[in-house]
Amino acid sequence: MLTYILAIAFSVLLSAVYAFQNAADVYVKFLMFERSFPQGVWEALLFSAGVLLMWIFSIVASLEVRAKYRAKIKERDLKIAGLEEEKKSLLSAFNNLAPSQAASPALQVTPEPTPATSPDAAPEAVSEDKGTVSA
């Protein structure tokens, strides 16, 4: 901001120097406006009017760009809200599944096959009180 102010002050100083060095009167006629001004003052006024006009146009242009970005932000916020709502519904649906429905067939544990016994192996006896196997 300071450089902007310094640039304006420098241009005003140069305009003042130019106005004092070009003091001859110039007759100006624009539409219905007719007036006699010193040349330097007239050119300094035109320069100032141009600066003011371009400043106004730049403000309008920046407001237009900001409105465009605000619309994009609003659109993305709505999309984010929709995705968060979908996430919540998916999580609640996943949490409400029964455990048997939640496990996929690929993840289910299958019992290990028992090793084949040889014909000359002794029959196994099961103890009735503890459920243990003894040979």
Secondary structure, 3 states (H helix, E strand, C coil): CHHHHHHHHHHHHHHHHHHHHCCCEEEEEECCEEEEEEHHHHHHHHHHHHHHHHHHHHHHHHHHHHHHHHHHHHHHHHHHHHHHHHHHHHHHHHHCCCHHHHCCHHHCCCCCCCCCCCCCCCCCEECCCCCCEEC
